[in-house]
Amino acid sequence: DMAGGWITVILIGIYVLVYQSIGFLISTAVYLFLQILVLCPEEKRNIPLFGFISIITPVFIYTMFVYLINMPLPKGIFGF
């Protein structure tokens, strides 16, 4: 629906603004969790699964970029 589309645009805008300062891992995990909540119907929401996916996915991507491709991603405020 239109509300979900507008919320997605807002979430992407916020993600772009905080990406450099907060870092890849935290900003991507929060963005993914919120985006999954927006896109998933209320009757099918599984918060623990969404949290797991939102943490594992950025960690996997970060590992691939940093250790396999040797391309560092923004570390952010916590230095990882």
C-alpha positions as CSV (number, residue, x, y, z in Angstrom):
1,D,0.0,0.0,0.0
2,M,1.0,3.7,-0.2
3,A,1.7,4.0,3.5
4,G,4.2,1.1,3.3
5,G,5.8,2.7,0.3
6,W,6.2,6.1,2.0
7,I,7.6,4.5,5.1
8,T,10.1,2.6,3.0
9,V,11.3,5.9,1.4
10,I,11.6,7.5,4.8
11,L,13.5,4.5,6.2
12,I,15.9,4.5,3.3
13,G,16.5,8.3,3.8
14,I,17.2,7.8,7.5
15,Y,19.5,4.9,6.7
16,V,21.5,7.0,4.2
17,L,21.9,9.8,6.8
18,V,23.1,7.6,9.6
19,Y,25.2,5.0,7.7
20,Q,28.6,6.8,7.9
21,S,28.2,7.9,11.5
22,I,26.7,4.8,13.1
23,G,28.4,2.3,10.8
24,F,27.3,-0.5,8.5
25,L,26.5,-3.2,11.1
26,I,24.2,-1.3,13.4
27,S,22.5,0.9,10.8
28,T,21.9,-2.1,8.5
29,A,20.5,-4.3,11.3
30,V,18.1,-1.6,12.5
31,Y,17.1,-0.7,8.9
32,L,16.4,-4.4,8.0
33,F,14.4,-5.0,11.1
34,L,12.2,-2.0,10.6
35,Q,11.8,-2.7,6.9
36,I,10.8,-6.3,7.5
37,L,8.2,-5.0,10.0
38,V,6.8,-2.6,7.4
39,L,6.6,-5.2,4.7
40,C,5.2,-8.1,6.7
41,P,1.5,-8.4,7.4
42,E,0.6,-8.2,11.1
43,E,-0.8,-11.7,11.2
44,K,2.5,-13.2,10.0
45,R,4.9,-11.3,12.2
46,N,7.6,-13.3,13.9
47,I,9.7,-10.8,15.9
48,P,12.5,-13.2,17.0
49,L,12.9,-14.4,13.5
50,F,13.1,-10.9,12.2
51,G,15.7,-10.0,14.8
52,F,17.8,-13.0,13.9
53,I,17.6,-12.2,10.2
54,S,18.4,-8.5,10.8
55,I,21.5,-9.4,12.8
56,I,22.9,-12.3,10.8
57,T,22.5,-10.7,7.3
58,P,24.7,-7.6,8.0
59,V,27.3,-9.7,9.8
60,F,27.5,-12.1,6.8
61,I,27.7,-9.2,4.4
62,Y,30.3,-7.4,6.5
63,T,32.4,-10.5,6.8
64,M,32.3,-11.1,3.0
65,F,33.3,-7.5,2.2
66,V,36.0,-7.1,4.9
67,Y,37.7,-10.5,4.8
68,L,37.1,-11.9,1.4
69,I,37.0,-8.9,-0.8
70,N,39.3,-6.7,1.4
71,M,36.9,-3.7,1.0
72,P,36.3,-2.1,4.4
73,L,32.8,-0.8,5.3
74,P,32.2,2.1,7.6
75,K,32.9,1.1,11.2
76,G,30.9,3.7,12.9
77,I,30.8,4.8,16.6
78,F,31.7,1.4,18.1
79,G,34.7,0.7,15.8
80,F,33.5,-2.6,14.3
